[in-house]
Amino acid sequence: MKTMTMVAVALFTLAVSGQAMRASQEKQEPRKDGQAAANVTGKWSLSIETPQGPMTVAMVLKQEGTKVTGTLASPQGETALEGQFVDGALTFGITFEGGGGSMQLSFSAKLAADGSLAGVMSGPMGEIPWTAVRVKD
């Protein structure tokens, strides 16, 4: 299991170092209660839990309606992302070509009351928890 988790983390690192990201896009419905809709636009520090400890990645998001675009950046490079944020849930996926063929990793998270994100990265090797907090400018 530890080997499988390390492989999933290695695949994520490869994806962050320059592979394209994809996900669904939708228009956001206006809220009926008059409250401002939650928005994930901004700079985030994303931490993925691994057996060796947390791996931190910088994430910048821009939300327009439910469509979310942005980047993930690590010491290995920067990757564009596209996804969606609907009803407090952020989703995006990574598809990339590796030595063994095409690989897909999916990210999903819920926006918590404190403004943080918490979810899982899912792929062929299972699920790995991740969290993200906003970076103050």
N, C-alpha and C positions, 0 to 999 in steps of 0.2 A: 504494500500500500504506500509506503514511504517513497519507493521508487516511482510509482505511478504519479504521486503528487509532485515529485521533483520533475518528472517529464512534463506534466501540465504547466508547471511554473516556467520551465524552459520554453515551452511552446508559446506561453503568454509573452515572455521576454522577446522571442523572435517576432511575434506579431507587433509589439510596440516599436520595434526597430525599423519600421518603414512599410508595413503591410497595410493594404486598404481595409477599411471597416465599413460594414453595411448594416442596415436595419430598416424596419418599416417606418413610414411617415404618414401622419394623419393631421387634420386640422383640429385645433383645440376648441371645444365647446365653451361658450361664455358661461360663467357661474350665475346661477339664478338667485343666490342669496345676497348679491351685491358685494361680496368680499373679493378682494384681489386674489386671483389664482396664484398658486405656488409657482415659483420659477426657479430653475436650476442654473441660470446664467451666472457665470463667474469662474473664479479660479478655485480649484479643489486639490487637496492632497489625498490621493487614493492609496490605501494600504491593503495589500493582499497577505493573508495569513498563510505562512508556509511552515513546514517542519523545522526549517532553519531560522525562523523568525519572520517578522513582517518585511515585505518588499514595498517600497514607496515609489509611486509614480505621480507626476504632475498631470492634472487633468484640467483643461480649460473648456467650458461649455458655453454655447450660445443657444438660447431657446427662442423660437418664433412659433407661436401657436403650440402645437404638440411636437413639432419638429425640433430636434436637437442636433447641432453640429459642434465640432470641436476637435481637440487634439489630446493625445496621451503622449507624455514625454518622459523618457528615462535616460540614463547615461548612454544607453545603446541607440537612442535616436527618438524621433517623433513620428507619430502616426495620426492621420486624420480619422475622425469617427463621425458616424451618422446614426441617429436613433430616434427615440421618441420619449416623451414624458407625458403620461396620461394618468389622471386620478392619483397623483402622488407616487407613481411608479416609473422609474427610469429603466429603459431597456436598450441595449445595443449589442451587435454581434461583430465578430472578427472572422473573416475567412482568408486563409493564406495558403500558399503552396509551400510545402516542405519537401524534404528528401523522400518521404514516404507517400506523397500525394497531397491532396487538399485536406485542410484541417479547419474546423469551425469551433470557435469558442463563443459562448453567449454570456452576456452580463445582464443581471437584473438586480434592482435595488428599490427600496422604499425610502421616501423622504420622511425622516423622523420629525417629531414635534420640535426638537432642538435644532433642526436645520441640517443635520448630518444625513448621509446616505448609508444604508447597510443592506448587503445582499450577497449573492453568490455568482461566481464565475463557473460556468458549466461547460464541459467538453467530454471527449471520449474517456478521459481518465477520472471522471467524477466531478464533484462540486467542491469549490474552494471558497471560503468566506472572504468578503472584502468590505471595507468601510471607506468613507470619504468625508472629510470635513472641509468647509470653506476656508480658503486662505485669505487672511485680511490684508488689504493693500497698504 
